[in-house]
Amino acid sequence: MARATLERQWLLRRHDMSVAAALEHLVGLQAQATDQPYFGLWTRLANFAFQDLDRLVLQKDVVRCALLRSTLHLVTSRDALRLRPVLQPVQDRALAAAHGPRLAGLNLAEVAAATREILAERPLTYQELGERLRMRWPDRGGDVLANAARNVEALVQAPPALWGGGARVRVTLMSEWLDEPLGDEVEPGPLVMRYLAAFGPASVADIRAWSGLAGISEVVEALRPRLRVFKNEAGVELFDLPHAPRPEPDTPAPVRLLGGFDGLILGFADRSRFLDDAHRRHIATVNGIFHPLILIDGRVAGVWKLIVAKRAASVELTPFAPLQANHRSDLVREAEALLAAAAPDRPDRDVRLKPAQ
């Protein structure tokens, strides 16, 4: 089933599609680090230019907000408005898990109302928002109040939070920023169908891990008559859309450079279709920062990073095992193309292929 997912993830070939179309097909890209979605789009789109995404963010066509798994995602404005209500239970559960005891006795509806009132004036950093809220609840920590505001109210990060980062993040009300109300649909069935279109075939556990939603078994059971059902080698049911593409297992999979926190990895509970057990400890730091990854023949084969200085830029490639000559040359060529896209104004650009870990 791995080739099917790679096809849905637009990793078997680059697609000539708009940034907005890509983001909606993928149901957004995880965006804790502001730069990483640029890499995720570049590796999937035929004619992606980094400034294209900057322009969409500044035009308010794309926003960065807490959605799936209560983590930051870059999504179209349309998806932000329609998905946030569906995923509100995820925000509620995440807030309780992280700050439950410190929220005791706090009326979260009042926090939401105060947040709306405060942010109606202007965007604020989370620290500023916490300080303003603490004027009303002086016995609470500003960090707790800011986190409560983030989860109980639909917020977006106002620019600048573009390529290169560095600016302090400011948040504002999603509905005010986009000048539209939130959607009124809260049923998760359509979201599950969109997940399968971009990630399938997948198990109930995979859908739950991707979305953060509880009760997925019941949702999938209601959708079962509309789905095709397969079983993996362990006998686990995998659900899929009936007419979704499922290429042959020997379909060529080109070398790709995935951004950090890429959905190909974080979109599944069972990552074995792309990741060997021996490599799990290499793909993320102990505090949960997922590295940009090298994909060779459809499997995670190493990590990489972009290093940008005043006049120079380089891509450092670290494979997990020695590479075949053709894979090595394809990987270097892909890294050179990424450098040309990400750092066109740096006169000194080079690719550094390190020894296998």
N, C-alpha and C positions, 0 to 999 in steps of 0.2 A: 504493500500500500504506500510505500515511501514515494514512489514516482508520482502517484496520484496527488499526494500532498505538495510535492515540489511543483507540479504543474499548476495547482490552485494558488500556490504562493508566488507564481511568476518567476520561478528560479530555474526552469528548464530553458527559458528563452526570455529575453527582454521584450517588453510590450510597448507598443507605440500608443500610450494612453496618457491622459492628463493626470496631474498630481492628485486632483480631487477624485477622479475616478479610481485611482490606485488606493487612496486612503479609504474610500468607501468600500471597495472590494475587500480590502484587508481588515476592515473594521478598525481602522486606526493603527498607529504604531506607538509602542511604548516609548515614553519620552522623559524619563527621569533626567537623563543627560540631554541637553538641548541639541547637541550635534548629531546624535545617533540616528534619528529619523532621516536625516539627509543621506546617510549611507544606505539605509534600508530602501529608500526610493531610488537612489542611483543604481543599485545593483539589480533593480527590477524593471526599470524604465529605459527605453531606448534613447530618449532625447532629453533626459532630465538635466536641468541646470540648477545649481544651488540657489541662485537668485530667484528662481521660479517659486520656491517655497517661501522665501522671505516675502515676496510680493503678496502671496496669498494670505500670509499671517497679518501683514500690515493692512490688507484690504478687509480683514475680518472674515474671510472665506474659510480660514482654517484656524483652529484654536487649540490650546494646550490646557487640559483639565483632568481632574481625577475621574476615572471611569472604571474600566475593568480591573478587578482585584483591588479596587480603590487606589490604583497607581496612576501616575500621570501618563496620559496618552495624547498624541497629536491626531486630531480628527477634523473632518469638515464641520463647519458650523451647523449644518443640517443634522449631522449625526450627533453632535453634542447635545442639541435640543431634544432630539427624540430618544437618545439612549440614556441620558442622565436619570430620568424618572424610572426607567426599567431597572437601572442598577442602583437605585437608592438603598435597597436592603443591603447591598454590599458595603456601602459607605457606613450605614448604621452599625453593621456587625464589626467592621474594621475599627470604628471609633470605640465601641465597647471593649473590644479585645485589647486595644492599645492603652486606653485611659479609663476603663470602667470604674475603678475605685475612686479616682479623682473627679469623676463626674457625679458622684452620689449627691442627691438633693438639688442638682442643677436642672432647671427647666430648659430643655433644649429648644423648645418652641420659642421661648423668649430670647435665647441666644441667636436663633435664626432671624427673628424680627429685628434685633439690635444690629446684626450684621448687615441686613438690608438697608437699614437706616444710615449706618456709618458709611458703607461703600457707595451709597447713592451720591455722596459728595464727590469722591474721587477714588481712583485705585490706590491701594496701600500695600506695603510689604506685609508679610505675615507678622513680623515683630510689631509694626505700627498698629495693625489690626488688633493684635493681642493686648497691646497697651490701652487702646481705646475701649475695648471690651472690659478690661480690668477696672476701668473707672466706674463701671456699673456693678462688677462683681469683684471687689477688692480682696476678698478672701481666696480667690482662685488664681492660679498661675496664668500668666499671659500666654504661655505656650499651649496649655491645655485649652484655653478659650479659643485660640486661633485654630487649633486642630479641630475643635468642635465646630467652629464656623465653616471650616473647609469641608466637613462631611455632612452637616445638616443643611447647608445651603449650596446651591449650584454656583460655583465660582469658576472663572477662567483666569489665566495669566495674561495680563495685558503686555503687549510689546513695550520695550525691546526684550525679546528672548529668542534671538535669531542665531544664524550661523556664527560661530565663534564665541557665543555666550558672553559672560563677564558682567552683564548688567544685573542689578538687583531685581529679583522677581517681585512684581506687584500684581495683586489680584483684584478682581472686580466682579460684579454680578453678571452671570452668563446672560440672563434675559435682557439686562440693560445694555450690555456690550453689543449684543447682536440685534437689539431692538425687536425681539420676538419673544413670545412666551414659550415656556417649556412645553413639550408634547404631553398629551394626556394618556398615552398608551403605556401600560405597565406590565403587560403580559410578556414573558420572555420567549415564547415560541418563535416569533420572527427573528429574534436575535440568534437563537440556536440554529435556525435554518441558514442564516448568513454565515455563521461560524463554519458550518459544514461545507458551504460553497467555497470558502477560502482555506479551510484546514482539513477537511474530511479525507478519507473516512476516519472516524474517531469514536472513542468510547464515552460513556457517561462520565467517567472519571476525568477524561480529557476536557470535556465541555465544562465541567465544574471547575477544574484547575484554571482554565482560560478565563472564564467569566467571573469567578468568585461567588456565583449564585448558589444558594442552597435549593433543595427540591428539584434538582435537575432530572433525577430518575423519573419523577412523575411527568415532567414536561416532555421528555423523550418518549415516554410510554404513550402519551396523547398524540404525539407526532408519528408514531411507528407506522400506521397505515400509509403514510406519505413517503416513507423512507425505504431504502434498500439496506439489508442487514447482512454483514459478513462476520466471520470469526477469525481472530488472529491465531497464531500457533499455540497460544496458551488457552484458547477457547473463549476469550473475551469477545463480546459482541462489539462490532464496529458499525456505526450508523453512517449513512451517506445519502445524498440526494440521488434520485433514480438515474438522472441523465447527466450527471457530472462526469467530467473527463477522468479516465483511469488508464494512463498509458501502460504499455508493456513494461515489465520489470527491467528489461535491458535497454530501455530508452536512454540515450546519452544524457548525462547531467554535467554541464560545464562547471569549471571552477568559478566560485563566487565568493565575494567578501561581504559577509553579513555585518550589519551594525550591532552594537551592544544592545542587549535586551531584546534581541530579535524575536518576533512571534513564532518563528519556526521552532525555537527552543522553548519559549515560555508558553506557547499555546497548547502544551500537552502535559498530562501527568506522566505518561509513559513516553520517554524521549528516545527509546532504544531504536526506533526506526531511523534515527539520524545520528545517534551518539553512543559510542562504545562506553561500557562501564569504566574502563581504565582511564578514560579521559574526563570523567565527570568533575573531578577535583580541579581540573585545569581551566574550566570555562568561566569560573566566577571567583571572586574574592570571598574571604570568610564573612564579610559583612554584606554579601548579596549583590555586589556590583558585577553584572554579567559582561564579559569582555566581547569586543568585536571578534567574529569567528571566521575561519577559513573553511569553506565547503569544497570538498573534492569528491567527485563521483557520488554526490548526494549525501555525504557524511561529513560530520565535523572532523577536521583534520589538523587544526591548529588555531592559533590566535594571532591577531595583528593589531597594530596601533599606528595612528597618524601623528607625526611629530612636526609641528609648525614653528619655525623661528622667524626672525625679522626678514631675512632674505632667503631662507632655505626651508625646504619641506621634505620629509621622507616618510615612507611607509616601512615599518619594521615587521617582518613576517617570521613567525615562530611555529614551524610544523611540529606535530606530535611524534612523527616518525619520518625517516628518510623518504624523499619523494622520488617517484619515477621522473625521468628526464622530461617527458612531455608535460607532466603535471607541473614540474618546476618552471618550465618556460611559460606555460599558460598562466600560472600564478603571478609571475613577475610582470607579464604583460597586463594582467588585470590590475595589479597595483599601480603600474605606470599610468594606466588610463584613469584610475581614481585620483592620483596626484594631479593630473592635468585638469580634472574637474574641480577638485577641492582647493587647489592652491595654484591657480593659473598665473598669479602675479608674483610667485616666488621664482627667481631666476635659477636657483640651485635646487634641483629635485632629484632624489635618488631612492632606490628600493634596496632594502637591506634584508637579505634572506639569511636568517640565523640557523645554526645547527639545530637538529631536532631535540626536543626536550627529553 
